[in-house]
Amino acid sequence: MIRSFVTALMLAGLLGCSRAPGRPECVSLEEVKLTTAEGEARGVVYDPYPRRGPAILVLHGDYGLDDIVRGHAKRLADEGYVVLALDLYDGKVAKDVEEAHVLSRAITEEKVKAYLEAAVSRLARRSGSRVGVIGWDTGGGYALDLAIDDPRVVACVTCYGRLTTDAEVLRKMKASVLAVFAGDDAGNPPETRRDFQDAMKQAGRDLAGMKVYDGVGGGFMTPGPDRKAGPDDGKAAEAAWEAIDAFFDERLRK
């Protein structure tokens, strides 16, 4: 059973309104708890008004559900998507990379799977439409895992996350995938990216794009408080969002 612990709040002044053609007038915010076999998962639902479109699950990276990731969720809601930003850390946000590693390693696979299943169910019921997922860092790996495991997910964006390179595993997936990488990220070197691309082709799955942004390191879209932004981070993030917006528009709206 899924229940909310805060009544939906119309926070037009705080969250912002838009009168641009084709965009929602306002976005409401609702904090929710999702009851699972592994405990209660927390999340924030961003709901566009009056135009409610497909749904997107947002998965934070190593640092947790911080203001940057919340901003990404709000950005997607401004485009008309019903968005659930899931908190895998139960309210904790890392202050540095060491604490981020501790938090990311503390969550179990069983907990993540239970939280993700509940989140997709919440979105599927709320939007009554297609569900997409996007994640960064650790969340990028979980986004791909979810797309493999849950046929309700039809569009997946994995941003510099762990990649599955086993074609037999990928063959179970129904979703289209857009992969976003930092050119200077040692975690996903060219060899791994190539293996993933080959495995997707062998599995017969839809790889909509492999976007590699040179001159930036991992975390360029989701920097932690102890990460110094590089000179090309902003430009790369803007280009990545253009690709992400086009991908979700094509796979979720049409």
Summary of the structure (lengths in Angstrom):
residues: 254
radius of gyration: 17.1
end to end distance: 31.1
largest distance: 49.4
contacts: 887
relative contact order: 0.13
helix: 38%
strand: 26%
